């Protein structure tokens, strides 16, 4: 019987099967998701005092993921857009695991509730003056 609790096999299937064969995502998107995992997994292992290869799916608890996202912005000085891109990868991983493993549906739902941060759009006016007053 397969070990559905261990995170390692899920990561492998997510990167090598789901993103490539099932979703046919671009090489850049796959690289972005891989890069997110190369930052997230050591962060989680360090926080939990575990080896990366001993992490369980549920070790990536919503609170830990929120701390990871804060760490991206505060310590690594990533922009909100980069933070949101990393969160998109986490949401995709959670969706993949939740759809494939009924015992992780609640975990998936909790992770996918973590919201994206709003960003300012390029070229938008930041002044509080009415548009007709701006030149």
N, CA, C and O atoms as a Tinker XYZ file with bonds, in Angstrom:
   540  protein
     1  N      0.837000   -1.181000    0.000000    73     2
     2  CA     0.000000    0.000000    0.000000    64     1     3
     3  C      0.884000    1.247000    0.000000    63     2     4     5
     4  O      1.887000    1.298000    0.711000    81     3
     5  N      0.521000    2.228000   -0.778000    73     3     6
     6  CA     1.308000    3.449000   -0.893000    64     5     7
     7  C      1.203000    4.278000    0.375000    63     6     8     9
     8  O      0.174000    4.281000    1.050000    81     7
     9  N      2.282000    4.978000    0.687000    73     7    10
    10  CA     2.312000    5.867000    1.844000    64     9    11
    11  C      1.826000    7.238000    1.403000    63    10    12    13
    12  O      2.584000    8.007000    0.813000    81    11
    13  N      0.556000    7.550000    1.687000    73    11    14
    14  CA    -0.027000    8.809000    1.265000    64    13    15
    15  C      0.359000    9.960000    2.181000    63    14    16    17
    16  O      0.147000   11.121000    1.832000    81    15
    17  N      0.923000    9.659000    3.351000    73    15    18
    18  CA     1.260000   10.714000    4.302000    64    17    19
    19  C      2.575000   11.408000    3.944000    63    18    20    21
    20  O      2.716000   12.609000    4.174000    81    19
    21  N      3.532000   10.678000    3.389000    73    19    22
    22  CA     4.845000   11.246000    3.064000    64    21    23
    23  C      4.730000   12.254000    1.929000    63    22    24    25
    24  O      4.021000   12.023000    0.949000    81    23
    25  N      5.428000   13.367000    2.068000    73    23    26
    26  CA     5.365000   14.427000    1.078000    64    25    27
    27  C      6.205000   14.116000   -0.164000    63    26    28    29
    28  O      5.835000   14.505000   -1.272000    81    27
    29  N      7.315000   13.431000    0.008000    73    27    30
    30  CA     8.246000   13.174000   -1.093000    64    29    31
    31  C      7.619000   12.585000   -2.347000    63    30    32    33
    32  O      7.808000   13.140000   -3.430000    81    31
    33  N      6.883000   11.489000   -2.250000    73    31    34
    34  CA     6.265000   10.921000   -3.454000    64    33    35
    35  C      5.278000   11.872000   -4.132000    63    34    36    37
    36  O      5.156000   11.872000   -5.357000    81    35
    37  N      4.576000   12.680000   -3.340000    73    35    38
    38  CA     3.646000   13.653000   -3.919000    64    37    39
    39  C      4.393000   14.717000   -4.720000    63    38    40    41
    40  O      3.961000   15.114000   -5.802000    81    39
    41  N      5.511000   15.168000   -4.175000    73    39    42
    42  CA     6.322000   16.184000   -4.869000    64    41    43
    43  C      6.815000   15.619000   -6.197000    63    42    44    45
    44  O      6.754000   16.289000   -7.228000    81    43
    45  N      7.298000   14.397000   -6.162000    73    43    46
    46  CA     7.798000   13.767000   -7.384000    64    45    47
    47  C      6.703000   13.683000   -8.439000    63    46    48    49
    48  O      6.906000   14.084000   -9.585000    81    47
    49  N      5.544000   13.162000   -8.051000    73    47    50
    50  CA     4.424000   13.049000   -9.002000    64    49    51
    51  C      3.958000   14.410000   -9.495000    63    50    52    53
    52  O      3.626000   14.568000  -10.670000    81    51
    53  N      3.933000   15.386000   -8.608000    73    51    54
    54  CA     3.504000   16.739000   -8.971000    64    53    55
    55  C      4.425000   17.325000  -10.040000    63    54    56    57
    56  O      3.958000   17.841000  -11.055000    81    55
    57  N      5.727000   17.242000   -9.809000    73    55    58
    58  CA     6.691000   17.846000  -10.732000    64    57    59
    59  C      6.857000   17.058000  -12.027000    63    58    60    61
    60  O      6.922000   17.650000  -13.104000    81    59
    61  N      6.927000   15.742000  -11.937000    73    59    62
    62  CA     7.263000   14.934000  -13.100000    64    61    63
    63  C      6.053000   14.435000  -13.890000    63    62    64    65
    64  O      6.162000   14.195000  -15.093000    81    63
    65  N      4.928000   14.278000  -13.246000    73    63    66
    66  CA     3.754000   13.754000  -13.941000    64    65    67
    67  C      2.682000   14.826000  -14.135000    63    66    68    69
    68  O      2.272000   15.114000  -15.259000    81    67
    69  N      2.244000   15.401000  -13.042000    73    67    70
    70  CA     1.105000   16.319000  -13.110000    64    69    71
    71  C      1.406000   17.567000  -13.942000    63    70    72    73
    72  O      0.660000   17.884000  -14.868000    81    71
    73  N      2.474000   18.266000  -13.627000    73    71    74
    74  CA     2.767000   19.522000  -14.328000    64    73    75
    75  C      3.116000   19.304000  -15.789000    63    74    76    77
    76  O      2.781000   20.128000  -16.640000    81    75
    77  N      3.788000   18.198000  -16.084000    73    75    78
    78  CA     4.247000   17.946000  -17.448000    64    77    79
    79  C      3.176000   17.252000  -18.282000    63    78    80    81
    80  O      2.763000   17.766000  -19.321000    81    79
    81  N      2.731000   16.094000  -17.829000    73    79    82
    82  CA     1.838000   15.283000  -18.652000    64    81    83
    83  C      0.370000   15.682000  -18.550000    63    82    84    85
    84  O     -0.331000   15.741000  -19.560000    81    83
    85  N     -0.095000   15.955000  -17.335000    73    83    86
    86  CA    -1.516000   16.244000  -17.166000    64    85    87
    87  C     -1.854000   17.696000  -17.476000    63    86    88    89
    88  O     -2.857000   17.972000  -18.133000    81    87
    89  N     -1.035000   18.614000  -17.013000    73    87    90
    90  CA    -1.339000   20.038000  -17.189000    64    89    91
    91  C     -0.627000   20.656000  -18.385000    63    90    92    93
    92  O     -1.058000   21.688000  -18.898000    81    91
    93  N      0.464000   20.029000  -18.833000    73    91    94
    94  CA     1.253000   20.531000  -19.960000    64    93    95
    95  C      1.645000   22.000000  -19.764000    63    94    96    97
    96  O      1.518000   22.815000  -20.678000    81    95
    97  N      2.122000   22.323000  -18.561000    73    95    98
    98  CA     2.512000   23.693000  -18.253000    64    97    99
    99  C      3.843000   24.026000  -18.905000    63    98   100   101
   100  O      4.637000   23.138000  -19.215000    81    99
   101  N      4.075000   25.302000  -19.108000    73    99   102
   102  CA     5.309000   25.756000  -19.751000    64   101   103
   103  C      6.522000   25.418000  -18.886000    63   102   104   105
   104  O      6.408000   25.207000  -17.679000    81   103
   105  N      7.660000   25.373000  -19.523000    73   103   106
   106  CA     8.911000   25.094000  -18.805000    64   105   107
   107  C      9.165000   26.154000  -17.745000    63   106   108   109
   108  O      9.679000   25.842000  -16.671000    81   107
   109  N      8.812000   27.402000  -18.029000    73   107   110
   110  CA     9.022000   28.475000  -17.050000    64   109   111
   111  C      8.139000   28.294000  -15.819000    63   110   112   113
   112  O      8.594000   28.517000  -14.697000    81   111
   113  N      6.892000   27.894000  -16.013000    73   111   114
   114  CA     5.993000   27.663000  -14.883000    64   113   115
   115  C      6.474000   26.475000  -14.062000    63   114   116   117
   116  O      6.480000   26.526000  -12.832000    81   115
   117  N      6.874000   25.416000  -14.737000    73   115   118
   118  CA     7.399000   24.241000  -14.017000    64   117   119
   119  C      8.643000   24.618000  -13.213000    63   118   120   121
   120  O      8.807000   24.171000  -12.078000    81   119
   121  N      9.507000   25.428000  -13.788000    73   119   122
   122  CA    10.722000   25.859000  -13.081000    64   121   123
   123  C     10.356000   26.723000  -11.872000    63   122   124   125
   124  O     10.979000   26.614000  -10.816000    81   123
   125  N      9.357000   27.569000  -12.028000    73   123   126
   126  CA     8.913000   28.415000  -10.920000    64   125   127
   127  C      8.387000   27.568000   -9.767000    63   126   128   129
   128  O      8.707000   27.834000   -8.609000    81   127
   129  N      7.588000   26.558000  -10.070000    73   127   130
   130  CA     7.058000   25.675000   -9.036000    64   129   131
   131  C      8.189000   24.881000   -8.384000    63   130   132   133
   132  O      8.203000   24.709000   -7.165000    81   131
   133  N      9.131000   24.399000   -9.184000    73   131   134
   134  CA    10.285000   23.682000   -8.635000    64   133   135
   135  C     11.094000   24.595000   -7.714000    63   134   136   137
   136  O     11.503000   24.180000   -6.629000    81   135
   137  N     11.323000   25.831000   -8.143000    73   135   138
   138  CA    12.096000   26.769000   -7.333000    64   137   139
   139  C     11.392000   27.070000   -6.013000    63   138   140   141
   140  O     12.036000   27.196000   -4.972000    81   139
   141  N     10.061000   27.186000   -6.063000    73   139   142
   142  CA     9.304000   27.405000   -4.835000    64   141   143
   143  C      9.535000   26.258000   -3.866000    63   142   144   145
   144  O      9.726000   26.481000   -2.671000    81   143
   145  N      9.520000   25.035000   -4.373000    73   143   146
   146  CA     9.722000   23.872000   -3.510000    64   145   147
   147  C     11.144000   23.799000   -2.964000    63   146   148   149
   148  O     11.351000   23.327000   -1.845000    81   147
   149  N     12.128000   24.260000   -3.740000    73   147   150
   150  CA    13.511000   24.232000   -3.245000    64   149   151
   151  C     13.720000   25.242000   -2.122000    63   150   152   153
   152  O     14.687000   25.138000   -1.367000    81   151
   153  N     12.828000   26.210000   -2.008000    73   151   154
   154  CA    12.888000   27.162000   -0.892000    64   153   155
   155  C     11.983000   26.702000    0.251000    63   154   156   157
   156  O     12.380000   26.746000    1.416000    81   155
   157  N     10.771000   26.261000   -0.081000    73   155   158
   158  CA     9.783000   25.872000    0.927000    64   157   159
   159  C     10.207000   24.645000    1.730000    63   158   160   161
   160  O     10.119000   24.654000    2.958000    81   159
   161  N     10.661000   23.604000    1.063000    73   159   162
   162  CA    10.940000   22.351000    1.777000    64   161   163
   163  C     12.033000   22.497000    2.833000    63   162   164   165
   164  O     11.834000   22.035000    3.957000    81   163
   165  N     13.183000   23.119000    2.528000    73   163   166
   166  CA    14.173000   23.324000    3.600000    64   165   167
   167  C     13.659000   24.242000    4.713000    63   166   168   169
   168  O     13.979000   24.048000    5.886000    81   167
   169  N     12.857000   25.246000    4.329000    73   167   170
   170  CA    12.271000   26.135000    5.340000    64   169   171
   171  C     11.399000   25.324000    6.298000    63   170   172   173
   172  O     11.534000   25.442000    7.516000    81   171
   173  N     10.504000   24.499000    5.746000    73   171   174
   174  CA     9.610000   23.681000    6.565000    64   173   175
   175  C     10.401000   22.703000    7.426000    63   174   176   177
   176  O     10.117000   22.546000    8.613000    81   175
   177  N     11.385000   22.050000    6.832000    73   175   178
   178  CA    12.196000   21.085000    7.577000    64   177   179
   179  C     12.912000   21.763000    8.740000    63   178   180   181
   180  O     12.979000   21.213000    9.839000    81   179
   181  N     13.444000   22.950000    8.498000    73   179   182
   182  CA    14.147000   23.694000    9.543000    64   181   183
   183  C     13.179000   24.095000   10.659000    63   182   184   185
   184  O     13.493000   23.939000   11.839000    81   183
   185  N     12.015000   24.605000   10.291000    73   183   186
   186  CA    11.020000   25.016000   11.296000    64   185   187
   187  C     10.564000   23.848000   12.155000    63   186   188   189
   188  O     10.329000   24.004000   13.353000    81   187
   189  N     10.440000   22.681000   11.542000    73   187   190
   190  CA     9.901000   21.511000   12.239000    64   189   191
   191  C     10.978000   20.625000   12.853000    63   190   192   193
   192  O     10.665000   19.687000   13.587000    81   191
   193  N     12.242000   20.915000   12.558000    73   191   194
   194  CA    13.327000   20.085000   13.085000    64   193   195
   195  C     13.332000   18.686000   12.500000    63   194   196   197
   196  O     13.659000   17.714000   13.182000    81   195
   197  N     12.963000   18.594000   11.215000    73   195   198
   198  CA    12.916000   17.309000   10.524000    64   197   199
   199  C     13.821000   17.365000    9.306000    63   198   200   201
   200  O     14.170000   18.442000    8.822000    81   199
   201  N     14.193000   16.198000    8.822000    73   199   202
   202  CA    14.876000   16.120000    7.538000    64   201   203
   203  C     13.840000   16.321000    6.432000    63   202   204   205
   204  O     12.680000   15.942000    6.590000    81   203
   205  N     14.254000   16.909000    5.326000    73   203   206
   206  CA    13.340000   17.161000    4.212000    64   205   207
   207  C     12.661000   15.876000    3.759000    63   206   208   209
   208  O     11.469000   15.884000    3.451000    81   207
   209  N     13.396000   14.783000    3.715000    73   207   210
   210  CA    12.814000   13.526000    3.234000    64   209   211
   211  C     11.880000   12.864000    4.254000    63   210   212   213
   212  O     11.308000   11.812000    3.970000    81   211
   213  N     11.722000   13.459000    5.421000    73   211   214
   214  CA    10.812000   12.935000    6.446000    64   213   215
   215  C      9.544000   13.777000    6.582000    63   214   216   217
   216  O      8.693000   13.485000    7.423000    81   215
   217  N      9.413000   14.817000    5.761000    73   215   218
   218  CA     8.235000   15.677000    5.847000    64   217   219
   219  C      6.974000   14.936000    5.410000    63   218   220   221
   220  O      6.993000   14.128000    4.482000    81   219
   221  N      5.888000   15.233000    6.101000    73   219   222
   222  CA     4.580000   14.702000    5.759000    64   221   223
   223  C      3.778000   15.796000    5.067000    63   222   224   225
   224  O      4.083000   16.982000    5.200000    81   223
   225  N      2.766000   15.394000    4.338000    73   223   226
   226  CA     1.906000   16.367000    3.659000    64   225   227
   227  C      1.386000   17.377000    4.671000    63   226   228   229
   228  O      1.452000   18.584000    4.436000    81   227
   229  N      0.871000   16.896000    5.789000    73   227   230
   230  CA     0.255000   17.782000    6.781000    64   229   231
   231  C      1.267000   18.643000    7.531000    63   230   232   233
   232  O      0.875000   19.556000    8.257000    81   231
   233  N      2.558000   18.371000    7.369000    73   231   234
   234  CA     3.572000   19.259000    7.947000    64   233   235
   235  C      3.529000   20.638000    7.284000    63   234   236   237
   236  O      3.913000   21.638000    7.890000    81   235
   237  N      3.059000   20.682000    6.038000    73   235   238
   238  CA     2.912000   21.964000    5.349000    64   237   239
   239  C      1.569000   22.581000    5.757000    63   238   240   241
   240  O      0.683000   22.810000    4.933000    81   239
   241  N      1.459000   22.835000    7.044000    73   239   242
   242  CA     0.230000   23.395000    7.615000    64   241   243
   243  C      0.049000   24.838000    7.153000    63   242   244   245
   244  O      1.027000   25.524000    6.857000    81   243
   245  N     -1.185000   25.293000    7.090000    73   243   246
   246  CA    -1.437000   26.671000    6.661000    64   245   247
   247  C     -0.634000   27.714000    7.431000    63   246   248   249
   248  O     -0.149000   28.678000    6.839000    81   247
   249  N     -0.487000   27.536000    8.738000    73   247   250
   250  CA     0.281000   28.502000    9.533000    64   249   251
   251  C      1.752000   28.522000    9.098000    63   250   252   253
   252  O      2.350000   29.592000    8.986000    81   251
   253  N      2.325000   27.358000    8.856000    73   251   254
   254  CA     3.713000   27.289000    8.389000    64   253   255
   255  C      3.845000   27.945000    7.017000    63   254   256   257
   256  O      4.824000   28.645000    6.759000    81   255
   257  N      2.892000   27.730000    6.156000    73   255   258
   258  CA     2.938000   28.327000    4.817000    64   257   259
   259  C      2.831000   29.848000    4.917000    63   258   260   261
   260  O      3.523000   30.561000    4.190000    81   259
   261  N      1.979000   30.350000    5.800000    73   259   262
   262  CA     1.882000   31.801000    5.988000    64   261   263
   263  C      3.202000   32.375000    6.488000    63   262   264   265
   264  O      3.635000   33.434000    6.032000    81   263
   265  N      3.839000   31.682000    7.421000    73   263   266
   266  CA     5.151000   32.139000    7.914000    64   265   267
   267  C      6.183000   32.114000    6.796000    63   266   268   269
   268  O      7.024000   33.009000    6.708000    81   267
   269  N      6.126000   31.100000    5.947000    73   267   270
   270  CA     7.033000   31.005000    4.802000    64   269   271
   271  C      6.833000   32.194000    3.875000    63   270   272   273
   272  O      7.809000   32.795000    3.426000    81   271
   273  N      5.597000   32.540000    3.584000    73   271   274
   274  CA     5.311000   33.665000    2.690000    64   273   275
   275  C      5.791000   34.982000    3.291000    63   274   276   277
   276  O      6.320000   35.839000    2.582000    81   275
   277  N      5.607000   35.137000    4.589000    73   275   278
   278  CA     6.111000   36.331000    5.277000    64   277   279
   279  C      7.626000   36.373000    5.208000    63   278   280   281
   280  O      8.216000   37.431000    4.989000    81   279
   281  N      8.255000   35.216000    5.396000    73   279   282
   282  CA     9.713000   35.120000    5.305000    64   281   283
   283  C     10.215000   35.520000    3.922000    63   282   284   285
   284  O     11.252000   36.172000    3.797000    81   283
   285  N      9.482000   35.132000    2.893000    73   283   286
   286  CA     9.877000   35.516000    1.530000    64   285   287
   287  C      9.971000   37.029000    1.398000    63   286   288   289
   288  O     10.928000   37.560000    0.835000    81   287
   289  N      8.968000   37.709000    1.923000    73   287   290
   290  CA     8.923000   39.165000    1.807000    64   289   291
   291  C      9.909000   39.848000    2.746000    63   290   292   293
   292  O     10.615000   40.771000    2.340000    81   291
   293  N      9.963000   39.401000    3.997000    73   291   294
   294  CA    10.763000   40.094000    5.006000    64   293   295
   295  C     12.250000   39.759000    4.950000    63   294   296   297
   296  O     13.090000   40.658000    4.978000    81   295
   297  N     12.575000   38.486000    4.872000    73   295   298
   298  CA    13.970000   38.063000    4.922000    64   297   299
   299  C     14.609000   38.010000    3.540000    63   298   300   301
   300  O     15.731000   38.479000    3.348000    81   299
   301  N     13.896000   37.442000    2.590000    73   299   302
   302  CA    14.441000   37.299000    1.237000    64   301   303
   303  C     14.181000   38.524000    0.363000    63   302   304   305
   304  O     14.699000   38.616000   -0.750000    81   303
   305  N     13.379000   39.465000    0.867000    73   303   306
   306  CA    13.069000   40.723000    0.168000    64   305   307
   307  C     12.393000   40.502000   -1.189000    63   306   308   309
   308  O     12.643000   41.236000   -2.144000    81   307
   309  N     11.541000   39.487000   -1.257000    73   307   310
   310  CA    10.785000   39.235000   -2.482000    64   309   311
   311  C      9.625000   40.211000   -2.574000    63   310   312   313
   312  O      9.104000   40.675000   -1.560000    81   311
   313  N      9.234000   40.512000   -3.782000    73   311   314
   314  CA     8.092000   41.398000   -3.998000    64   313   315
   315  C      6.798000   40.641000   -3.711000    63   314   316   317
   316  O      6.795000   39.416000   -3.588000    81   315
   317  N      5.709000   41.385000   -3.607000    73   315   318
   318  CA     4.397000   40.767000   -3.412000    64   317   319
   319  C      4.061000   39.877000   -4.610000    63   318   320   321
   320  O      3.465000   38.812000   -4.448000    81   319
   321  N      4.442000   40.313000   -5.803000    73   319   322
   322  CA     4.179000   39.504000   -6.997000    64   321   323
   323  C      4.897000   38.152000   -6.915000    63   322   324   325
   324  O      4.327000   37.122000   -7.278000    81   323
   325  N      6.132000   38.157000   -6.444000    73   323   326
   326  CA     6.883000   36.905000   -6.295000    64   325   327
   327  C      6.250000   36.046000   -5.207000    63   326   328   329
   328  O      6.127000   34.832000   -5.367000    81   327
   329  N      5.849000   36.668000   -4.106000    73   327   330
   330  CA     5.174000   35.944000   -3.029000    64   329   331
   331  C      3.917000   35.265000   -3.577000    63   330   332   333
   332  O      3.663000   34.095000   -3.289000    81   331
   333  N      3.139000   35.997000   -4.364000    73   331   334
   334  CA     1.917000   35.440000   -4.929000    64   333   335
   335  C      2.205000   34.313000   -5.911000    63   334   336   337
   336  O      1.443000   33.350000   -5.996000    81   335
   337  N      3.301000   34.431000   -6.650000    73   335   338
   338  CA     3.683000   33.368000   -7.582000    64   337   339
   339  C      4.030000   32.098000   -6.808000    63   338   340   341
   340  O      3.647000   31.001000   -7.212000    81   339
   341  N      4.751000   32.242000   -5.705000    73   339   342
   342  CA     5.083000   31.080000   -4.863000    64   341   343
   343  C      3.807000   30.472000   -4.286000    63   342   344   345
   344  O      3.667000   29.250000   -4.227000    81   343
   345  N      2.880000   31.327000   -3.860000    73   343   346
   346  CA     1.612000   30.828000   -3.315000    64   345   347
   347  C      0.805000   30.100000   -4.381000    63   346   348   349
   348  O      0.142000   29.109000   -4.078000    81   347
   349  N      0.847000   30.566000   -5.605000    73   347   350
   350  CA     0.146000   29.870000   -6.694000    64   349   351
   351  C      0.670000   28.445000   -6.839000    63   350   352   353
   352  O     -0.108000   27.515000   -7.054000    81   351
   353  N      1.969000   28.271000   -6.723000    73   351   354
   354  CA     2.564000   26.937000   -6.783000    64   353   355
   355  C      2.122000   26.064000   -5.613000    63   354   356   357
   356  O      1.859000   24.874000   -5.783000    81   355
   357  N      2.044000   26.658000   -4.435000    73   355   358
   358  CA     1.587000   25.922000   -3.248000    64   357   359
   359  C      0.123000   25.525000   -3.415000    63   358   360   361
   360  O     -0.257000   24.396000   -3.103000    81   359
   361  N     -0.692000   26.448000   -3.904000    73   359   362
   362  CA    -2.099000   26.122000   -4.165000    64   361   363
   363  C     -2.227000   24.984000   -5.181000    63   362   364   365
   364  O     -3.053000   24.087000   -5.008000    81   363
   365  N     -1.419000   25.018000   -6.233000    73   363   366
   366  CA    -1.467000   23.973000   -7.262000    64   365   367
   367  C     -1.083000   22.617000   -6.666000    63   366   368   369
   368  O     -1.717000   21.604000   -6.962000    81   367
   369  N     -0.046000   22.599000   -5.828000    73   367   370
   370  CA     0.361000   21.363000   -5.166000    64   369   371
   371  C     -0.760000   20.848000   -4.263000    63   370   372   373
   372  O     -1.073000   19.658000   -4.276000    81   371
   373  N     -1.359000   21.738000   -3.487000    73   371   374
   374  CA    -2.442000   21.332000   -2.583000    64   373   375
   375  C     -3.631000   20.778000   -3.370000    63   374   376   377
   376  O     -4.221000   19.771000   -2.980000    81   375
   377  N     -3.977000   21.433000   -4.471000    73   375   378
   378  CA    -5.088000   20.965000   -5.300000    64   377   379
   379  C     -4.784000   19.571000   -5.847000    63   378   380   381
   380  O     -5.643000   18.689000   -5.823000    81   379
   381  N     -3.566000   19.378000   -6.336000    73   379   382
   382  CA    -3.162000   18.079000   -6.876000    64   381   383
   383  C     -3.282000   16.985000   -5.813000    63   382   384   385
   384  O     -3.846000   15.923000   -6.075000    81   383
   385  N     -2.757000   17.240000   -4.628000    73   383   386
   386  CA    -2.805000   16.237000   -3.565000    64   385   387
   387  C     -4.254000   16.001000   -3.131000    63   386   388   389
   388  O     -4.670000   14.855000   -2.960000    81   387
   389  N     -5.017000   17.071000   -2.953000    73   387   390
   390  CA    -6.408000   16.944000   -2.522000    64   389   391
   391  C     -7.265000   16.165000   -3.502000    63   390   392   393
   392  O     -8.130000   15.389000   -3.094000    81   391
   393  N     -7.031000   16.367000   -4.800000    73   391   394
   394  CA    -7.808000   15.649000   -5.818000    64   393   395
   395  C     -7.426000   14.176000   -5.904000    63   394   396   397
   396  O     -8.226000   13.349000   -6.340000    81   395
   397  N     -6.211000   13.851000   -5.491000    73   395   398
   398  CA    -5.718000   12.478000   -5.609000    64   397   399
   399  C     -5.820000   11.680000   -4.319000    63   398   400   401
   400  O     -5.712000   10.454000   -4.333000    81   399
   401  N     -6.027000   12.369000   -3.208000    73   399   402
   402  CA    -5.973000   11.705000   -1.913000    64   401   403
   403  C     -7.103000   12.216000   -1.013000    63   402   404   405
   404  O     -6.981000   13.287000   -0.417000    81   403
   405  N     -8.193000   11.462000   -0.911000    73   403   406
   406  CA    -9.335000   11.917000   -0.113000    64   405   407
   407  C     -8.993000   12.256000    1.334000    63   406   408   409
   408  O     -9.626000   13.124000    1.937000    81   407
   409  N     -8.006000   11.583000    1.885000    73   407   410
   410  CA    -7.654000   11.864000    3.284000    64   409   411
   411  C     -7.007000   13.240000    3.458000    63   410   412   413
   412  O     -6.843000   13.710000    4.584000    81   411
   413  N     -6.641000   13.879000    2.359000    73   411   414
   414  CA    -6.017000   15.202000    2.442000    64   413   415
   415  C     -6.918000   16.332000    1.939000    63   414   416   417
   416  O     -6.448000   17.453000    1.745000    81   415
   417  N     -8.190000   16.053000    1.729000    73   415   418
   418  CA    -9.102000   17.071000    1.202000    64   417   419
   419  C     -9.211000   18.262000    2.155000    63   418   420   421
   420  O     -9.165000   19.408000    1.708000    81   419
   421  N     -9.351000   18.016000    3.441000    73   419   422
   422  CA    -9.462000   19.115000    4.411000    64   421   423
   423  C     -8.178000   19.941000    4.440000    63   422   424   425
   424  O     -8.237000   21.170000    4.463000    81   423
   425  N     -7.017000   19.281000    4.439000    73   423   426
   426  CA    -5.737000   19.999000    4.390000    64   425   427
   427  C     -5.676000   20.867000    3.138000    63   426   428   429
   428  O     -5.288000   22.033000    3.205000    81   427
   429  N     -6.056000   20.305000    2.009000    73   427   430
   430  CA    -6.053000   21.033000    0.740000    64   429   431
   431  C     -6.930000   22.284000    0.839000    63   430   432   433
   432  O     -6.523000   23.370000    0.428000    81   431
   433  N     -8.111000   22.125000    1.377000    73   431   434
   434  CA    -9.040000   23.261000    1.496000    64   433   435
   435  C     -8.446000   24.359000    2.366000    63   434   436   437
   436  O     -8.558000   25.539000    2.035000    81   435
   437  N     -7.820000   23.985000    3.468000    73   435   438
   438  CA    -7.226000   24.976000    4.365000    64   437   439
   439  C     -6.056000   25.715000    3.704000    63   438   440   441
   440  O     -5.914000   26.926000    3.870000    81   439
   441  N     -5.238000   25.001000    2.970000    73   439   442
   442  CA    -4.105000   25.632000    2.275000    64   441   443
   443  C     -4.616000   26.572000    1.189000    63   442   444   445
   444  O     -4.086000   27.669000    1.011000    81   443
   445  N     -5.634000   26.144000    0.473000    73   443   446
   446  CA    -6.140000   26.967000   -0.633000    64   445   447
   447  C     -6.911000   28.189000   -0.152000    63   446   448   449
   448  O     -7.239000   29.063000   -0.954000    81   447
   449  N     -7.207000   28.265000    1.149000    73   447   450
   450  CA    -7.823000   29.459000    1.717000    64   449   451
   451  C     -6.817000   30.580000    1.965000    63   450   452   453
   452  O     -7.211000   31.721000    2.209000    81   451
   453  N     -5.538000   30.272000    1.905000    73   451   454
   454  CA    -4.521000   31.307000    2.098000    64   453   455
   455  C     -4.632000   32.275000    0.919000    63   454   456   457
   456  O     -4.471000   31.875000   -0.233000    81   455
   457  N     -4.906000   33.541000    1.208000    73   455   458
   458  CA    -5.181000   34.480000    0.122000    64   457   459
   459  C     -3.926000   35.061000   -0.522000    63   458   460   461
   460  O     -2.856000   35.128000    0.083000    81   459
   461  N     -4.100000   35.471000   -1.758000    73   459   462
   462  CA    -3.077000   36.237000   -2.443000    64   461   463
   463  C     -3.130000   37.659000   -1.907000    63   462   464   465
   464  O     -4.183000   38.133000   -1.480000    81   463
   465  N     -1.988000   38.336000   -1.931000    73   463   466
   466  CA    -1.956000   39.738000   -1.554000    64   465   467
   467  C     -2.251000   40.586000   -2.771000    63   466   468   469
   468  O     -1.879000   40.239000   -3.892000    81   467
   469  N     -2.915000   41.688000   -2.542000    73   467   470
   470  CA    -3.168000   42.616000   -3.634000    64   469   471
   471  C     -1.884000   43.360000   -3.959000    63   470   472   473
   472  O     -1.106000   43.711000   -3.072000    81   471
   473  N     -1.679000   43.594000   -5.248000    73   471   474
   474  CA    -0.506000   44.347000   -5.685000    64   473   475
   475  C     -0.975000   45.570000   -6.456000    63   474   476   477
   476  O     -2.090000   45.617000   -6.974000    81   475
   477  N     -0.104000   46.541000   -6.515000    73   475   478
   478  CA    -0.422000   47.703000   -7.338000    64   477   479
   479  C     -0.133000   47.337000   -8.775000    63   478   480   481
   480  O      0.848000   46.653000   -9.065000    81   479
   481  N     -0.980000   47.788000   -9.666000    73   479   482
   482  CA    -0.803000   47.473000  -11.075000    64   481   483
   483  C      0.151000   48.478000  -11.700000    63   482   484   485
   484  O      0.146000   49.658000  -11.348000    81   483
   485  N      0.956000   48.006000  -12.618000    73   483   486
   486  CA     1.904000   48.874000  -13.305000    64   485   487
   487  C      1.143000   49.977000  -14.023000    63   486   488   489
   488  O      0.137000   49.730000  -14.688000    81   487
   489  N      1.641000   51.194000  -13.876000    73   487   490
   490  CA     1.045000   52.320000  -14.568000    64   489   491
   491  C     -0.157000   52.914000  -13.865000    63   490   492   493
   492  O     -0.754000   53.869000  -14.363000    81   491
   493  N     -0.526000   52.363000  -12.706000    73   491   494
   494  CA    -1.679000   52.933000  -12.013000    64   493   495
   495  C     -1.249000   54.183000  -11.256000    63   494   496   497
   496  O     -0.084000   54.323000  -10.886000    81   495
   497  N     -2.178000   55.071000  -11.033000    73   495   498
   498  CA    -1.893000   56.305000  -10.317000    64   497   499
   499  C     -1.992000   56.035000   -8.831000    63   498   500   501
   500  O     -2.939000   55.403000   -8.365000    81   499
   501  N     -1.006000   56.520000   -8.090000    73   499   502
   502  CA    -1.015000   56.308000   -6.652000    64   501   503
   503  C     -1.505000   57.526000   -5.906000    63   502   504   505
   504  O     -1.682000   57.468000   -4.689000    81   503
   505  N     -1.726000   58.612000   -6.590000    73   503   506
   506  CA    -2.201000   59.840000   -5.968000    64   505   507
   507  C     -3.666000   59.688000   -5.573000    63   506   508   509
   508  O     -4.421000   58.953000   -6.210000    81   507
   509  N     -4.052000   60.389000   -4.519000    73   507   510
   510  CA    -5.448000   60.367000   -4.102000    64   509   511
   511  C     -6.244000   61.478000   -4.774000    63   510   512   513
   512  O     -7.449000   61.594000   -4.549000    81   511
   513  N     -5.594000   62.292000   -5.591000    73   511   514
   514  CA    -6.283000   63.356000   -6.315000    64   513   515
   515  C     -7.138000   62.754000   -7.414000    63   514   516   517
   516  O     -6.808000   61.702000   -7.961000    81   515
   517  N     -8.252000   63.430000   -7.742000    73   515   518
   518  CA    -9.055000   62.945000   -8.865000    64   517   519
   519  C     -8.215000   62.896000  -10.132000    63   518   520   521
   520  O     -7.289000   63.688000  -10.310000    81   519
   521  N     -8.548000   61.964000  -11.000000    73   519   522
   522  CA    -7.781000   61.757000  -12.230000    64   521   523
   523  C     -7.677000   63.040000  -13.070000    63   522   524   525
   524  O     -6.634000   63.286000  -13.676000    81   523
   525  N     -8.726000   63.852000  -13.118000    73   523   526
   526  CA    -8.710000   65.049000  -13.957000    64   525   527
   527  C     -7.722000   66.088000  -13.435000    63   526   528   529
   528  O     -7.327000   66.997000  -14.164000    81   527
   529  N     -7.312000   65.946000  -12.132000    73   527   530
   530  CA    -6.349000   66.898000  -11.578000    64   529   531
   531  C     -4.912000   66.452000  -11.822000    63   530   532   533
   532  O     -3.982000   67.243000  -11.667000    81   531
   533  N     -4.728000   65.204000  -12.198000    73   531   534
   534  CA    -3.385000   64.674000  -12.432000    64   533   535
   535  C     -2.968000   64.966000  -13.865000    63   534   536   537
   536  O     -3.768000   64.827000  -14.791000    81   535
   537  N     -1.715000   65.371000  -14.048000    73   535   538
   538  CA    -1.269000   65.657000  -15.417000    64   537   539
   539  C     -0.184000   64.739000  -15.868000    63   538   540
   540  O      0.294000   64.856000  -16.997000    81   539
